[in-house]
Amino acid sequence: MSNLNPSPEFEERVRKAMQTPEANPDFAKRLRNELVRGPVKIKTKYFRPAWAVAFVLALAVIVVSVPGLAAALGRVFGYVPDVGLVETTSGLRMLAEPVSSTRDGVTITITNVLVHPDHIELMYEVDGVELDYNQTPDICGTIHPDDNFWSDADADLRLPDGAMIRRDYAGEYQYANRYAMQPVYAIQLPANVDELTFVLKCIPFTKLGDVPENWEIPFKLVTVPVGEVVGYPVIEVTQPVATEEVPASPLAEAAPAPKVSLTLERIVPTDSNTVFYLHFNVENPDPSLISIMPQGVYVIDSQGRLNQAIGSFVWQPFEHRVGSSFEFATQFKPAPGSFTVVVDQVIAYYMPLYTDPPQMTVEELTFAFDAGDNPQRGQKWDLYKTFTVAGFDFEVSTVQAVTFADIETPNFIDGSQGYDYGYQFTVEADPALGLSVEIDIQRDNCWLYDVKKIEPAPVLYTQLCRDGYPTGEVLVTIREMSITLKDDLQVEWKP
Amino acid sequence: MLGYEAVKTRPMSQDELPELIVAAKSDPAAFGRLYDHYLQPVYRYLYSRLGDSHSAEDVTSQTFITAYEALPKYREQGQFTAWLFRIARSKMYDHLRRNRREVGLEAAGELLEREDALGVLIRAEELSKVRFLIQQLNEEEQDLIRLRYVADLTFVEIADLLGKREDAIKKTLYRLLARLKSQME
């Protein structure tokens, strides 16, 4: 091998050719502060593709996981809608009262402000605007390649002495015709400052010049006495609750299905609904199991009414969140008294390549087929490649050359974006498993994908590529597998 | 390096690392020190693949927040770097998949041009050619080069990350460089 050793000069040349800038110091400090104080609830970043927004909104059930740091016992929590659990710590301040400003039919309302010892969370809502998610230069908040982290769409805070505070994170949400933002500012606000001014150059996702700009809204803060609950009181569920485990099913004998049980941790009755926190307990999970997600959750109240539960969903498949808590809210206020929470199916996700340590190698989860020099739409290859992940068997039986038109649905609101040609894999498994997979064609230009389940089987997994069909030997890797545990889980709560 | 003066990557001995990892499981300040050590390699690696600072910052944040949350489950076996970069790569691929766009090495070129203006000795044409040749490599090969020459990972760390033997990684990389060099000549 010695004759292959590169010279230090050539290595240096490669290093120079690959040279990239280092992280901006402001960003580096901000992130460090966030980590060292314990990550607060990190909102989805401000700018995301419109198709992603549509996808999230299209989900029937969405979930937010609660940071483990906030789950410690013995703390006083309140619940603020759209903010979540708020711990009353010494020195916590909040908005004295909501304030609004209306100009030309557009209203901005600051609905919540929470001043923690080391950061400020603010919420504002916008009424009377039409949103435009196109990232074009005439839209407020459009990120240009050369821009930094912020834009004119970011709400700043002005202190009485004129100092401006820029946001560190920003979440957004939207419901009905209302649009709202949740900037978070990493700052230790001086104790004597109880008046701030909200400053916004333009309203995010609106066309510049179409709606009023340069907003300034002053607001006042008040101190929350220690021990006093901010928002709705939270009921910590300490009583023993009936937790039903997944009943034995034919699946359990055929394969090592994870044994999942359910715990109800907290309940928050609000004026309009009930918020509750669930915890999934997994017994002897396979080492490659990385996440358990509910398919659907509903509540049956004391009058027998079924009440679908909804939350917001943070898709974090690599965070080893087995057993973490999830927040749900009923769609309407349940009848007083006891209720039963039902989890309608649970999906178990396995990623043997991403666990620590990895449970399988890339080679074990990779197969190849010869697409030839000139693949044609509709051309089909028999594969019959079998895999076993976490004890579950499945087979990639065929692959077919397809185009974007073959999988196009209204969900692809951005169209193909140039990912027009690819391959559709047929994945066969025991229909009782409700198995799905994620498959990667090992080419740099293949990303767009679609999964279709033909009930009861098979699964059709499509991945599309730019610049035509991949030709020659095509390497394909199974990245993820999931199964559906079809038995319901339920837990009853009695006040 | 451009744009980075206030917060530098802290040097750390390999002896110090295991103790710090254990401490970081329950002590955010200790995690802060790990962050200081790893921020720049992770950021550079992500920037070189994603091509813009906004995306690189976004995915870097996700990487470290995930690492922070997952650290209690990490079992120290001398593979922390590989573990952290595995998270970074997962987040990066997730980001690319969600945004469905391709980024080449243009970012590196921009920096190069600025450095050339400052009179860097190595001729820009040569580096442009190296960069062009690297762009022609497949993703796996480009990734290997990024891990080694952008993130500055050792062969052992790359081997841990990719689940391969150290000598296999070294051989692959050196063959790759030999091929690049022959194409340069």
Interface residues (C-beta under 8 A of the other chain):
Chain A: M1 L4 N5 P6 F10 E11 R13 V14 R15 K16 A17 M18 Q19 T20 P21 E22 A23 N24 P25 F27 A28 K29 L31 R32 E34 L35 V36 R37 G38 P39 I42 K45 F47 R48 P49 A52 P67 G68 I143 P145 D147 N148 F149 Q316 P317 F318 E319 H320 Y354 D356 P357 P358 T361 V362 D414 Q417 Y419 Q442 R443 D444 N445 W447 L448 Y449 R466
Chain B: M1 L2 G3 Y4 E5 A6 V7 P28 A29 F31 G32 Y35 D36 L39 Q40 Y43 R44 Y47 S48 D52 S53 H54 A56 E57 D58 T60 S61 F64 I65 T66 Y68 E69 A70 K73 Y74 R75 Q77 Q79 W83 R86 I87 S90 K91 D94 L96 R97 R98 N99 R100 R101 E102 L105 A107 A108 L111 L112 E115 V120 I122 E126 L127 S128 V130 R131 I134 N138 E139 E140 Q142 I145 R146 Y149 V150 L162 G163 K170 K171 Y174 R175 L177 A178 L180 K181
